[in-house]
Amino acid sequence: MKTISNEAISPTDGGSLEDAALLERAKAFAEPLLVGEHLSTGESTWSHAQSVAELIGTLGGAVSLQAASYLVYACEHLSKPHEVLTKAFGEPYAVLAIETTKLVQLQKVARAQAMGNASPSAFASLNTTLNQTEAVRRMLMAFSKDLRVVLLRLSSRLQTLRYCAATTKTCPADLAQETLQVFAPLANRLGIWQIKWELEDLSFRFLEPTTYHEVAKLLDEKRVERESYLERLKAQIFDELKLQGIKAVVEGRPKHIYSIVKKMRGKSLKFDRIFDIRALRIVVPAINDCYAALSWVHHHFEPIQEEFDDYIAKPKTNGYQSLHTVVRDESGRPIEIQIRTQAMHEHAEFGVAAHWAYKEAGVKGYQGVSANSSYDAKIAVLRQLLAWERELVSPTAQPDVTETNTKELDDRIYVLSPAAEIVELPKASTAVDFAYAVHTNLGHRCRGAKVDGVLVPLNTALKSGQTVEVVAAKEGGPSRDWLNAELGFLASPRAKSKVRAWFNAQIAQETINKGREAVEKILQREGKTSLNLEDLASGLGFKSSQDLFEVVGKDEFSLRNIEQWIHPPEQTSQVDDLTALVTKKSKVNESSKKGAVLVVGLDSLMTQLARCCKPAPPDLIKGFVTRGKGVSIHRQNCSNFKQLEAKEPDRVIAVAWGSPNTQTPIYYPVDVALEANDRQGLLRDVSEIFAKERMNVVGVQTQSIKGVAWMTFTVEINDALRLEKVLGLVKEVKGVRAVRRR
C-alpha cells in the first residue's frame, strides 16, 4: 500500500470550496497515490475515480463532491488519512472519505459472509436474503451520518458495472446481486432514475445473461420500424400541442430490459402484451400544461382506463411526479405516454441529486440551495431511507418495495432539535412527544415549546422539517391533562407510557407513605418508636421496610401481626441441666390437661417443639433428648429427626400429646408454603381466608420470580386436621397453583 507523509501535503489555501481549482487540487493530490493501483475487479483505481467524479457531475453534484470522489480512493493509501486529509482539505472532507471507506469495507465483509452461507444458485433469486438485509441496515446507519455518501456509493457501483460490461469481464455474482437488491432500490427511493435503470439492467445482465439477451433480441427485431413510427408520432404530438399554445418537448423513453422482464413475470404477460415497448415522454412548462396535454392525448387516442395514474395529484413516496397513461392508436397498438414539467423531469432523472445540499454550504448554500432548504432535503432523504429499511426488515415485505407501506411512511414525521439532530416521531406528535423522545426527564419537566423560534401551545401538532426547542422547568412532573386524548397533548405511545409510569410511581409512593404512617402510629402506641424499621420488616418476612409499608398501605397486611411480633407469646423457660427437668407426677397430669407433651417413662421433662418441622396435634411425634435444652419434639417423618435417630438412637424417646384443655387451648406455629401466579391483591385474598377461619398469621415471606409468587405463611393452630380444611379453601383462591404444610 502506498503511503504519504504529512510534510508532502500543503495546507489548504483558504480558497472557496466551490472554486473549480479545488477539483484540480484533489486530482493532483490523488493521482500519484492511485496511478498503477487496481480495484478487485481489475479496473484502474485512477480511472475509476475519474469516472465517478464525471458521473457525479452529470447528476448535478457540486464541484466539492466531485473532488471528494478522488479523496475517497486516496484514503486507503494514506498512513494517517484523517490527519493528512484534514490538513490538506479540511475536516469535512476527511470525515467523508474515511466514513465512505469504512462503508466499502463493511460491504465487502457482508458479501463475503453471504457467499459463505449461500448456495451458488441462491444469487439467481430476486428475494432479499437475511444477510443482505443486514447489510442494508448497516448501510443506512452510515448514510444517516452523511448523506453525501449515498451519491458517492451509487456512482461508484454504477461505474464498476459499466467497466465489467465494457471489458466483457465477468461481474462477481454477489456484487451484481447486491446491486439489484440494495443499490438499485436505494436509487429508486431517492428518485435517481438515471442511475436506477442502468444499475438494474447491468446487474440483471450479469445475473441472467440468457434472459437478458433474449429480451434484448426481441426489442431489437423491430427496432427500426418502431423508431420510425415513434418519430412520426413525436412530430404529430409536438405540432398539435404547439397549435394549442403548449410549448412541449416530446421524446422517446428508453426501454429498460429489467423492468420489462419484471413486468412480464409479475403479471404473467407475454412480450407482445407489454405496453411500454412504445413509449413517449412529453415535458411541458407548467402543471396546467400537463393536464391540457393529457386532454389532447385522450381526445385523439383511445385511452386504456386501468392504465392511467396521476402521480402529480398523488406523488410517489420518493417525490416522483408525472402523469402516466396508456393509449391505443388507430391500429390498436398500445403506446405509453408520460407527461410532466421540466422540474418534475429533473427530479425523476436525478432525484435528490438534482437539488443536493451539502453540510459545508453554510448560509449561502450551493447552486442556489439555501442552508434552510438543506434541512428539508436531508429530512426528506432520511425519511425515505428509514421507511425503506422498515419495509426490507419486515417479514411481509414485497420484493418490489417502491410503493408499499406508504401508509406507514405517512404516519411518521421528522423534526429537528436546535442542534439540527433529526428526531423521528409519529404523525400528529407535539412538543411534549418530542421532549420525551429526547429524554424522559426533559419530558417530565416540559413547560413550553418554540417551533421555528415561535412560542406555541404544547398541544400543537408538529410537521416534518420544523425545529423544536423545549422550555423546561428545573424540576417537576407531567400534567394529568397530557393523558386526556381529547386535549391532544400526546401522540407517541412511548411518551404516554412514560407519563403513566410517572403517575403510577406517585401513587405507589402515596401508598408507601400511608403504610409508614400506620406502622409508626402503632409503634408509638406500643412505646417502640426506637425500634429499627428494617429489623421489624425482616422479622415479619419482608425484604425491606418499603415492602412492609406498601402492603400495609394497600390493606393487605394486618397490623395485628406487628403487635404480635412486638409481644410474642410467652415460652416455657428452659433449664440447662436435664436432671432439673424432672417434676412431680402430679405436674404430669396438670400439664397433660393443658395440652402439653407427655414424655413416656420419665415423668415430666422440659420440652420444645422443633423449628424444622413445627409439629402440632394430632401429628405423630417422637422426642430427642438434647444436651442442655430438654426434649426436642419432632414429627416422625421429619428429615432432620431421621438423621438424628440414625446417629444416636439411644437418645430417642417416646412422646405423646397430652389431653387438650378446651378452656385455654394451646396454639402451635406451623408453616404453610404457597405457589401461585403473581397478581395484584393475591396476598390480601389469601390473608382473608386465614382471617375468616380465625387462624392467626404471625409471619409472611414473599418472593416473585418471573410472574410466579412464592409465599410462606406462619400461622398458629391447635389442630393440624383443621389446617387441612383451611388449605383446601386457600387452594381455591384465584391463581393459586399449590399449597401445603411444610
LODO-9934 format. One record per residue (C-alpha): x, y, z. Coordinates in steps of 0.05 Angstrom, whole numbers. Layout:
# residues N
NODE     c1     c2     c3
NODE      X      Y      Z
...
//
This chain:
# residues 742
NODE     c1     c2     c3
NODE      0      0      0
NODE     26     69    -18
NODE     36    119     39
NODE     48    193     41
NODE     76    235     97
NODE     45    297    126
NODE    102    340    101
NODE     83    322     29
NODE     15    355     36
NODE      8    430     31
NODE    -46    461     76
NODE   -110    487     45
NODE   -101    554     12
NODE   -163    582     44
NODE   -199    589    -22
NODE   -274    576    -31
NODE   -294    502    -33
NODE   -336    520    -94
NODE   -276    542   -134
NODE   -263    496   -193
NODE   -189    497   -173
NODE   -208    452   -115
NODE   -224    395   -163
NODE   -156    402   -196
NODE   -121    403   -129
NODE   -157    340   -107
NODE   -138    305   -172
NODE    -66    327   -165
NODE    -66    300    -93
NODE    -96    233   -111
NODE    -62    218   -177
NODE      7    196   -150
NODE    -29    151   -100
NODE    -77    118   -148
NODE    -39    111   -214
NODE    -16     39   -220
NODE    -67     14   -168
NODE   -125    -31   -186
NODE   -191    -50   -155
NODE   -213   -122   -141
NODE   -250   -122   -208
NODE   -185   -106   -245
NODE   -205    -35   -262
NODE   -153     20   -253
NODE   -166     57   -188
NODE   -147    124   -220
NODE   -194    113   -280
NODE   -249     92   -233
NODE   -242    155   -190
NODE   -243    199   -253
NODE   -306    165   -279
NODE   -342    171   -212
NODE   -326    246   -210
NODE   -353    255   -280
NODE   -416    216   -264
NODE   -429    258   -202
NODE   -421    320   -245
NODE   -474    295   -295
NODE   -521    284   -237
NODE   -515    356   -215
NODE   -467    344   -158
NODE   -426    403   -135
NODE   -352    410   -150
NODE   -337    396    -77
NODE   -368    327    -82
NODE   -331    312   -147
NODE   -267    330   -111
NODE   -286    285    -53
NODE   -292    225   -100
NODE   -217    228   -111
NODE   -202    233    -37
NODE   -244    172    -21
NODE   -200    127    -63
NODE   -136    161    -38
NODE   -157    150     34
NODE   -136     77     39
NODE    -67     93     12
NODE    -51    141     69
NODE    -18    121    134
NODE    -56    173    174
NODE   -115    191    130
NODE   -154    234    179
NODE    -95    276    197
NODE    -69    283    126
NODE   -137    299     93
NODE   -157    347    148
NODE    -92    386    140
NODE    -98    388     64
NODE   -173    396     52
NODE   -207    406    119
NODE   -245    364    169
NODE   -309    353    128
NODE   -270    320     71
NODE   -230    277    118
NODE   -293    251    153
NODE   -329    239     87
NODE   -271    200     57
NODE   -260    157    119
NODE   -333    141    130
NODE   -342    122     57
NODE   -281     77     61
NODE   -308     43    123
NODE   -374     31     87
NODE   -338     -1     28
NODE   -301    -48     75
NODE   -366    -65    111
NODE   -399    -84     45
NODE   -341   -129     27
NODE   -348   -166     93
NODE   -423   -172     85
NODE   -416   -201     15
NODE   -363   -250     38
NODE   -409   -274     94
NODE   -467   -281     45
NODE   -424   -322     -2
NODE   -402   -367     55
NODE   -474   -381     76
NODE   -508   -386      8
NODE   -511   -438    -46
NODE   -485   -420   -115
NODE   -557   -417   -142
NODE   -581   -370    -87
NODE   -559   -309   -126
NODE   -608   -326   -182
NODE   -665   -308   -135
NODE   -694   -238   -132
NODE   -715   -244    -59
NODE   -677   -207     -5
NODE   -636   -252     40
NODE   -624   -241    113
NODE   -551   -227    102
NODE   -566   -173     51
NODE   -620   -143     95
NODE   -568   -137    150
NODE   -521   -103    100
NODE   -576    -54     83
NODE   -587    -37    156
NODE   -513    -23    165
NODE   -511     19    103
NODE   -569     62    126
NODE   -534     74    192
NODE   -474    102    154
NODE   -519    143    107
NODE   -554    177    165
NODE   -487    207    187
NODE   -472    240    120
NODE   -520    235     61
NODE   -465    252     11
NODE   -442    180     19
NODE   -504    158    -18
NODE   -486    192    -83
NODE   -413    170    -78
NODE   -430     97    -68
NODE   -484     95   -122
NODE   -438    128   -173
NODE   -381     81   -155
NODE   -423     19   -162
NODE   -451     42   -230
NODE   -381     54   -255
NODE   -359    -16   -233
NODE   -416    -47   -272
NODE   -401     -4   -333
NODE   -329    -27   -331
NODE   -348   -100   -328
NODE   -396    -91   -386
NODE   -347    -52   -429
NODE   -289   -101   -419
NODE   -334   -163   -424
NODE   -306   -185   -357
NODE   -349   -229   -312
NODE   -380   -189   -257
NODE   -380   -226   -189
NODE   -449   -254   -176
NODE   -450   -228   -104
NODE   -434   -157   -128
NODE   -488   -159   -182
NODE   -539   -188   -133
NODE   -523   -135    -81
NODE   -532    -82   -134
NODE   -600   -108   -154
NODE   -625   -116    -82
NODE   -592    -58    -47
NODE   -565     -3    -93
NODE   -620     -1   -146
NODE   -676      3    -94
NODE   -636     56    -57
NODE   -631     97   -121
NODE   -705     86   -132
NODE   -720    111    -61
NODE   -681    174    -75
NODE   -714    182   -143
NODE   -649    179   -183
NODE   -679    143   -243
NODE   -619    154   -287
NODE   -577    111   -241
NODE   -633     63   -221
NODE   -649     37   -290
NODE   -577     28   -310
NODE   -559     -8   -245
NODE   -618    -55   -255
NODE   -604    -71   -328
NODE   -530    -83   -318
NODE   -536   -126   -256
NODE   -592   -166   -288
NODE   -548   -175   -350
NODE   -495   -208   -307
NODE   -543   -250   -264
NODE   -587   -276   -320
NODE   -549   -266   -386
NODE   -593   -314   -426
NODE   -658   -279   -408
NODE   -627   -211   -417
NODE   -603   -226   -487
NODE   -670   -258   -507
NODE   -709   -196   -488
NODE   -656   -151   -519
NODE   -664   -191   -584
NODE   -740   -183   -582
NODE   -732   -108   -573
NODE   -681   -104   -630
NODE   -721   -145   -681
NODE   -768    -88   -700
NODE   -727    -31   -672
NODE   -722      7   -739
NODE   -796      1   -753
NODE   -814     21   -681
NODE   -767     81   -680
NODE   -793    105   -747
NODE   -864    101   -721
NODE   -846    138   -657
NODE   -811    194   -695
NODE   -875    207   -736
NODE   -917    205   -672
NODE   -869    253   -636
NODE   -874    304   -693
NODE   -950    298   -694
NODE   -958    310   -619
NODE   -908    367   -619
NODE   -944    404   -675
NODE  -1013    393   -646
NODE   -993    417   -577
NODE   -958    477   -607
NODE  -1024    496   -641
NODE  -1056    491   -572
NODE  -1006    542   -545
NODE   -966    489   -507
NODE   -891    491   -515
NODE   -872    418   -506
NODE   -811    374   -513
NODE   -831    305   -539
NODE   -781    249   -536
NODE   -778    174   -536
NODE   -769    139   -470
NODE   -712     88   -464
NODE   -732     15   -459
NODE   -704    -19   -396
NODE   -697    -93   -402
NODE   -702   -109   -327
NODE   -767    -70   -319
NODE   -796   -107   -379
NODE   -776   -175   -351
NODE   -803   -157   -282
NODE   -869   -136   -312
NODE   -874   -199   -354
NODE   -860   -243   -294
NODE   -902   -204   -244
NODE   -964   -201   -288
NODE   -952   -267   -327
NODE   -951   -229   -393
NODE   -920   -245   -459
NODE   -873   -196   -492
NODE   -925   -170   -540
NODE   -971   -152   -481
NODE   -921   -103   -452
NODE   -949    -34   -464
NODE   -888      8   -453
NODE   -849    -22   -511
NODE   -872     40   -549
NODE   -865     98   -501
NODE   -861    174   -506
NODE   -848    229   -455
NODE   -878    299   -460
NODE   -844    354   -420
NODE   -883    419   -413
NODE   -871    485   -375
NODE   -926    483   -322
NODE   -974    436   -286
NODE  -1035    462   -322
NODE  -1000    446   -388
NODE   -993    374   -363
NODE  -1068    366   -358
NODE  -1080    404   -423
NODE  -1032    356   -459
NODE  -1066    297   -426
NODE  -1134    322   -451
NODE  -1108    326   -522
NODE  -1077    256   -519
NODE  -1141    224   -492
NODE  -1182    261   -545
NODE  -1140    237   -604
NODE  -1125    166   -579
NODE  -1165    113   -544
NODE  -1143    111   -470
NODE  -1137     46   -430
NODE  -1171     69   -366
NODE  -1140     18   -318
NODE  -1070     40   -341
NODE  -1078    114   -321
NODE  -1041    141   -260
NODE  -1039    213   -235
NODE   -974    219   -195
NODE   -980    295   -197
NODE  -1041    297   -153
NODE  -1014    239   -111
NODE   -938    236   -116
NODE   -900    172   -102
NODE   -867    167    -34
NODE   -799    188    -62
NODE   -828    252    -91
NODE   -836    228   -162
NODE   -890    266   -201
NODE   -917    253   -271
NODE   -979    234   -309
NODE   -978    163   -337
NODE  -1027    139   -389
NODE  -1031     82   -440
NODE  -1070     94   -504
NODE  -1083     57   -569
NODE  -1071     86   -638
NODE  -1116     73   -699
NODE  -1084      5   -709
NODE  -1096    -15   -637
NODE  -1022    -12   -618
NODE  -1011      7   -544
NODE   -968     69   -531
NODE   -947     91   -461
NODE   -942    167   -452
NODE   -913    204   -392
NODE   -928    278   -383
NODE   -890    322   -334
NODE   -860    391   -323
NODE   -786    405   -331
NODE   -777    408   -255
NODE   -812    341   -248
NODE   -769    312   -303
NODE   -705    334   -269
NODE   -728    304   -203
NODE   -748    240   -239
NODE   -679    233   -272
NODE   -634    257   -216
NODE   -677    254   -153
NODE   -646    287    -92
NODE   -582    296   -132
NODE   -618    349   -173
NODE   -622    394   -111
NODE   -569    365    -66
NODE   -546    409     -9
NODE   -482    398     29
NODE   -464    408    102
NODE   -407    456     87
NODE   -453    501     46
NODE   -463    549    104
NODE   -515    605     99
NODE   -507    618     24
NODE   -510    545      3
NODE   -491    515    -63
NODE   -523    524   -131
NODE   -578    568   -103
NODE   -597    519    -48
NODE   -601    553     20
NODE   -579    523     86
NODE   -651    521    109
NODE   -674    481     49
NODE   -616    433     60
NODE   -650    413    125
NODE   -714    398     86
NODE   -674    357     35
NODE   -639    319     90
NODE   -704    303    125
NODE   -737    281     60
NODE   -679    235     43
NODE   -673    205    112
NODE   -748    194    114
NODE   -743    152     51
NODE   -684    113     77
NODE   -716     97    144
NODE   -781     76    111
NODE   -743     32     62
NODE   -706     -1    119
NODE   -771    -16    156
NODE   -800    -47     93
NODE   -739    -91     80
NODE   -734   -119    151
NODE   -809   -132    153
NODE   -823   -207    142
NODE   -884   -188     99
NODE   -846   -140     54
NODE   -857   -150    -21
NODE   -798   -157    -70
NODE   -817    -91   -102
NODE   -818    -41    -45
NODE   -824     21    -87
NODE   -896     38    -67
NODE   -911     -9    -10
NODE   -926     11     62
NODE   -940     83     42
NODE   -989     88     99
NODE   -935     71    149
NODE   -889    122    117
NODE   -943    176    121
NODE   -953    162    195
NODE   -883    188    213
NODE   -855    258    217
NODE   -783    282    224
NODE   -766    345    264
NODE   -701    378    284
NODE   -672    395    351
NODE   -637    463    360
NODE   -572    426    345
NODE   -602    402    278
NODE   -608    330    302
NODE   -665    292    268
NODE   -719    261    313
NODE   -770    212    285
NODE   -840    217    315
NODE   -910    191    300
NODE   -955    236    258
NODE   -992    289    299
NODE   -937    288    353
NODE   -928    350    396
NODE   -871    385    430
NODE   -885    341    491
NODE   -875    278    449
NODE   -810    310    423
NODE   -786    324    494
NODE   -798    252    516
NODE   -763    226    453
NODE   -701    266    471
NODE   -700    247    545
NODE   -752    223    595
NODE   -732    274    647
NODE   -738    330    596
NODE   -809    306    580
NODE   -828    308    654
NODE   -802    380    661
NODE   -830    406    595
NODE   -869    470    607
NODE   -868    504    539
NODE   -840    500    468
NODE   -816    541    410
NODE   -827    516    339
NODE   -783    551    288
NODE   -768    603    341
NODE   -842    619    357
NODE   -876    600    422
NODE   -934    552    411
NODE   -983    515    456
NODE   -957    447    479
NODE  -1013    410    442
NODE   -994    440    374
NODE   -984    384    323
NODE   -914    385    293
NODE   -896    379    219
NODE   -835    350    185
NODE   -777    398    178
NODE   -795    442    238
NODE   -743    459    291
NODE   -768    447    361
NODE   -739    477    425
NODE   -766    455    493
NODE   -775    503    550
NODE   -765    463    614
NODE   -771    475    689
NODE   -714    457    735
NODE   -757    404    768
NODE   -828    378    768
NODE   -871    327    734
NODE   -922    319    678
NODE   -994    343    678
NODE  -1053    295    682
NODE  -1083    333    624
NODE  -1029    303    579
NODE  -1064    235    585
NODE  -1130    264    561
NODE  -1134    242    489
NODE  -1185    296    472
NODE  -1135    351    490
NODE  -1083    324    442
NODE  -1020    333    483
NODE   -990    265    466
NODE   -989    221    404
NODE   -928    177    418
NODE   -941    111    454
NODE   -872    118    486
NODE   -889    186    515
NODE   -956    162    541
NODE   -924    103    576
NODE   -872    149    609
NODE   -927    195    635
NODE   -968    137    662
NODE   -905    108    695
NODE   -892    174    730
NODE   -962    178    759
NODE   -961    104    778
NODE   -896    117    816
NODE   -930    176    852
NODE   -989    131    872
NODE   -941     77    897
NODE   -905    129    938
NODE   -970    154    968
NODE   -988     82    987
NODE   -920     73   1020
NODE   -928    138   1058
NODE   -996    115   1082
NODE   -968     49   1105
NODE   -909     82   1140
NODE   -956    128   1178
NODE   -998     69   1202
NODE   -937     29   1225
NODE   -907     88   1261
NODE   -973    101   1297
NODE   -976     30   1324
NODE   -903     33   1345
NODE   -917     98   1381
NODE   -977     67   1416
NODE   -935      8   1438
NODE   -878     52   1461
NODE   -830     23   1409
NODE   -812     86   1370
NODE   -738     69   1375
NODE   -748      2   1340
NODE   -708     -5   1276
NODE   -758     -8   1218
NODE   -714    -52   1175
NODE   -709   -103   1232
NODE   -784   -101   1240
NODE   -795   -114   1166
NODE   -743   -170   1166
NODE   -775   -202   1227
NODE   -843   -202   1192
NODE   -814   -234   1129
NODE   -805   -173   1084
NODE   -742   -154   1045
NODE   -746    -81   1065
NODE   -788    -32   1105
NODE   -814     -4   1039
NODE   -845    -71   1021
NODE   -878    -74   1090
NODE   -905     -3   1084
NODE   -933    -18   1014
NODE   -974    -79   1035
NODE   -998    -43   1098
NODE  -1017     17   1055
NODE  -1057    -29   1009
NODE  -1092    -61   1070
NODE  -1062   -128   1050
NODE  -1026   -138   1117
NODE  -1058   -136   1186
NODE  -1028    -90   1238
NODE  -1044   -144   1290
NODE   -985   -183   1262
NODE   -939   -125   1282
NODE   -969   -125   1353
NODE   -957   -200   1360
NODE   -885   -193   1335
NODE   -872   -139   1387
NODE   -905   -180   1443
NODE   -892   -254   1426
NODE   -929   -309   1466
NODE   -891   -329   1530
NODE   -849   -391   1521
NODE   -834   -443   1574
NODE   -768   -427   1609
NODE   -711   -474   1592
NODE   -662   -505   1641
NODE   -593   -526   1620
NODE   -587   -587   1666
NODE   -630   -646   1643
NODE   -638   -673   1715
NODE   -671   -608   1737
NODE   -727   -622   1687
NODE   -757   -679   1729
NODE   -820   -658   1767
NODE   -874   -689   1808
NODE   -924   -739   1779
NODE   -980   -690   1793
NODE   -947   -640   1748
NODE   -952   -690   1691
NODE  -1026   -695   1698
NODE  -1033   -619   1703
NODE   -990   -608   1641
NODE  -1029   -660   1604
NODE  -1093   -623   1616
NODE  -1062   -561   1584
NODE  -1045   -599   1521
NODE   -970   -605   1534
NODE   -927   -663   1511
NODE   -925   -725   1555
NODE   -856   -759   1558
NODE   -869   -833   1568
NODE   -829   -866   1624
NODE   -794   -804   1652
NODE   -847   -768   1690
NODE   -846   -698   1660
NODE   -789   -665   1623
NODE   -779   -596   1594
NODE   -800   -600   1520
NODE   -793   -555   1460
NODE   -824   -561   1391
NODE   -772   -568   1336
NODE   -770   -509   1288
NODE   -752   -552   1229
NODE   -819   -588   1225
NODE   -863   -550   1275
NODE   -907   -607   1299
NODE   -979   -596   1323
NODE  -1033   -643   1348
NODE  -1050   -696   1324
NODE   -984   -705   1286
NODE   -946   -769   1301
NODE   -886   -746   1341
NODE   -822   -771   1374
NODE   -774   -739   1422
NODE   -699   -729   1421
NODE   -662   -714   1485
NODE   -617   -655   1471
NODE   -556   -633   1511
NODE   -580   -578   1558
NODE   -645   -559   1522
NODE   -692   -614   1544
NODE   -730   -657   1495
NODE   -738   -633   1424
NODE   -805   -656   1395
NODE   -806   -674   1321
NODE   -856   -702   1272
NODE   -839   -774   1258
NODE   -829   -761   1184
NODE   -782   -702   1196
NODE   -719   -710   1155
NODE   -676   -677   1209
NODE   -703   -724   1262
NODE   -688   -785   1219
NODE   -616   -763   1214
NODE   -611   -753   1290
NODE   -643   -821   1301
NODE   -594   -855   1255
NODE   -534   -823   1291
NODE   -556   -830   1364
NODE   -616   -878   1370
NODE   -606   -884   1446
NODE   -628   -811   1455
NODE   -695   -822   1421
NODE   -754   -829   1469
NODE   -828   -840   1461
NODE   -873   -779   1469
NODE   -947   -765   1461
NODE   -993   -706   1462
NODE  -1027   -691   1528
NODE  -1102   -683   1535
NODE  -1123   -615   1507
NODE  -1153   -561   1552
NODE  -1216   -534   1519
NODE  -1217   -473   1565
NODE  -1146   -448   1550
NODE  -1124   -482   1486
NODE  -1051   -482   1466
NODE  -1033   -456   1396
NODE   -975   -483   1355
NODE   -939   -445   1299
NODE   -936   -482   1232
NODE   -910   -460   1164
NODE   -953   -462   1101
NODE   -919   -458   1033
NODE   -958   -430    974
NODE   -942   -425    899
NODE   -986   -381    855
NODE   -989   -337    793
NODE   -968   -269    817
NODE  -1022   -215    813
NODE  -1047   -153    849
NODE  -1084   -169    914
NODE  -1060   -242    919
NODE  -1032   -232    989
NODE  -1095   -198   1012
NODE  -1141   -253    986
NODE  -1101   -308   1020
NODE  -1096   -270   1085
NODE  -1172   -260   1085
NODE  -1182   -337   1083
NODE  -1139   -345   1146
NODE  -1175   -287   1180
NODE  -1244   -316   1165
NODE  -1223   -383   1192
NODE  -1196   -350   1255
NODE  -1125   -371   1243
NODE  -1074   -320   1266
NODE  -1019   -305   1216
NODE   -955   -287   1254
NODE   -907   -283   1195
NODE   -905   -277   1119
NODE   -848   -285   1070
NODE   -860   -270    996
NODE   -818   -274    933
NODE   -837   -265    860
NODE   -796   -294    803
NODE   -818   -287    730
NODE   -892   -279    747
NODE   -894   -335    799
NODE   -905   -317    872
NODE   -875   -360    928
NODE   -904   -347    997
NODE   -892   -376   1066
NODE   -944   -362   1120
NODE   -932   -377   1193
NODE   -999   -390   1227
NODE  -1019   -411   1297
NODE  -1064   -473   1303
NODE  -1087   -521   1357
NODE  -1109   -576   1310
NODE  -1070   -598   1248
NODE  -1131   -632   1219
NODE  -1169   -567   1217
NODE  -1110   -536   1179
NODE  -1121   -585   1122
NODE  -1191   -557   1113
NODE  -1166   -485   1111
NODE  -1112   -504   1060
NODE  -1167   -531   1015
NODE  -1201   -463   1017
NODE  -1135   -428   1002
NODE  -1124   -472    941
NODE  -1189   -446    911
NODE  -1163   -374    911
NODE  -1153   -348    840
NODE  -1083   -361    814
NODE  -1061   -410    869
NODE  -1024   -469    840
NODE  -1006   -508    902
NODE  -1009   -500    978
NODE   -982   -547   1031
NODE   -958   -550   1102
NODE   -883   -551   1106
//
